[in-house]
Amino acid sequence: MKPHDQFAKNYLEQLLSPLGIVEISKEVSDETRQIDLFFSPNPEPNRDYLGLLGRIVLNTVLIEPYRNPPNRSEIR
């Protein structure tokens, strides 16, 4: 796993764990694959402080922060 991918997963886990259940590298059945992050929200937590992310996680959601990782020239 690339360092930026691990960082994103850990960061999102820390942000979202007070609001619900977070599962990192969860296997899904389709063709056996893993998703980066699976989040299932607790009922009625306050998500306003997360802005757009708070609205994204109103319901159960799959998150993959880096579908195509950036190369060196794209990172500043």
C-alpha positions in Angstrom: 0.0 0.0 0.0 1.3 3.5 -0.9 2.0 5.9 1.9 -0.6 8.5 0.6 -3.2 5.8 0.5 -2.5 4.6 4.0 -2.6 8.2 5.3 -6.0 8.9 3.6 -7.5 5.7 5.1 -6.2 6.5 8.6 -7.2 10.1 8.4 -10.8 9.3 7.3 -11.0 6.5 10.0 -10.1 9.0 12.7 -12.6 11.6 11.4 -15.5 9.1 11.0 -15.1 6.6 13.8 -16.9 8.9 16.4 -19.9 9.0 13.9 -20.3 5.3 13.1 -18.6 2.1 12.1 -15.5 2.4 9.8 -14.0 -0.7 8.1 -10.7 -0.3 6.3 -9.8 -2.5 3.3 -13.1 -4.3 3.4 -13.6 -7.3 1.0 -16.6 -7.1 -1.2 -18.2 -9.9 -3.1 -18.5 -9.2 -6.8 -15.2 -10.4 -8.0 -13.2 -10.7 -4.8 -12.0 -7.1 -4.3 -11.3 -4.7 -1.5 -12.7 -1.3 -1.0 -10.6 1.3 0.8 -13.1 2.4 3.4 -16.7 1.3 4.3 -18.6 3.6 6.6 -21.9 2.9 8.3 -23.2 5.9 10.3 -24.6 5.9 13.8 -28.1 7.3 14.1 -28.4 11.1 14.5 -24.7 12.1 15.2 -23.7 15.7 14.6 -21.7 15.9 11.4 -22.0 19.6 10.7 -18.3 20.2 11.6 -17.2 17.9 8.7 -18.9 20.1 6.0 -19.1 18.3 2.7 -17.7 15.0 4.2 -20.4 15.2 6.8 -23.1 15.3 4.1 -21.4 12.5 2.1 -21.6 10.2 5.2 -25.3 10.7 6.0 -25.8 7.1 4.8 -23.7 4.0 4.4 -21.0 4.8 1.9 -17.9 3.3 0.3 -14.9 5.6 0.0 -11.8 5.2 -2.2 -9.7 8.3 -1.7 -7.1 7.5 -4.4 -8.5 5.7 -7.4 -5.6 6.8 -9.5 -2.7 7.9 -7.2 -1.0 11.2 -8.1 2.5 11.2 -9.6 5.4 13.3 -8.3 4.7 16.2 -10.7 1.1 16.4 -9.5 2.1 16.8 -5.8 3.1 20.2 -4.6 
